[in-house]
Amino acid sequence: MPLGDGPHRGAHVDPEAPRAIEEWTGSEWMVVGVVEDLAAAKALLYPPPPMQEKPAEWDRPAMDEGRGRHRKPSSAEDRDQ
């Protein structure tokens, strides 16, 4: 919630104003912290997801000539040799 002057409006109206971080207790909103601006509030409330490490590249055979399912068909002359 913005802590600026005037009526409570959308969060984007005064992004440089300090923000109160509130938590719903089941019956009322309780202030649990104060941050300096909208960017800090978003960083606190919505942290980026943890980066997933890419698996190491596994050893796979090179694509050689052959008649596999995804291979380019060879010409009739190459098959006869």
N, C-alpha and C positions, 0 to 999 in steps of 0.2 A: 504494500500500500504506500503510495507517495506521501511524503511528509511535507509537501509544499503548501504555500498559502492558497486559499480559495477552496472551492468545492472539489470533492473527490471526482476525478475524471479518469479517462483511460490512461494506462501506464505509459503510452507513447507521447503524451502531451508535454510532460516536463522530464525528459530523460536524465537531466543532471541533478534533480532533486534527490535528497536522501530517501531511502525506503525502509519501512518497517517490515520485517519478516514475521508473518503470523502463522499460527498453527491452530487447527480446529480441535478442540478437546472433547467434542461430543455435545457440548451445550453452549460454548462461546469461543470466540477467537482470542487467543493469547499471543502477545508479542514475545517472540523468542530471540530476536536480534534486530540490529539496525545496520544497514550498509550504506555506502556513500552515494551510489547512483544505480540506475536501471541495469547497466552492464554487470555490476557486481552482484546485484540481486539475481539476475539470470544465471550467472556463473555458479552461484551458491545453490540455487534451486534446481537447475538443470545441468549438472556436470556432464562433460562429454563422455560417451561410452568408452570403456577400456579398449585399447588397440589390440586386435588379435594378431598374433604372430603368424606369418605365412608358413606353412609346412615346408620343410626342406625338399628340394627337387629330388625325386626318386630316379634311380637309374632305369632308363627304359631303352629298349633296343631302337636303333636307328631305322628309319623307314627305307628299307632296301627294295629292290625290284621284286615283284612277286605278284601273286594273284589273290591277295587278300580282299576283303569285302570293300574297303575304301581305297583301293588302288586303281590307278588309271589302267584301263584295259590295254593290253599290248596288241600290236598289229599281228595279222596272220603270219607274216614273214618272220617275225621274231619268235613265234611259237614253234615254227617248223625247224628251227635251227637247233 
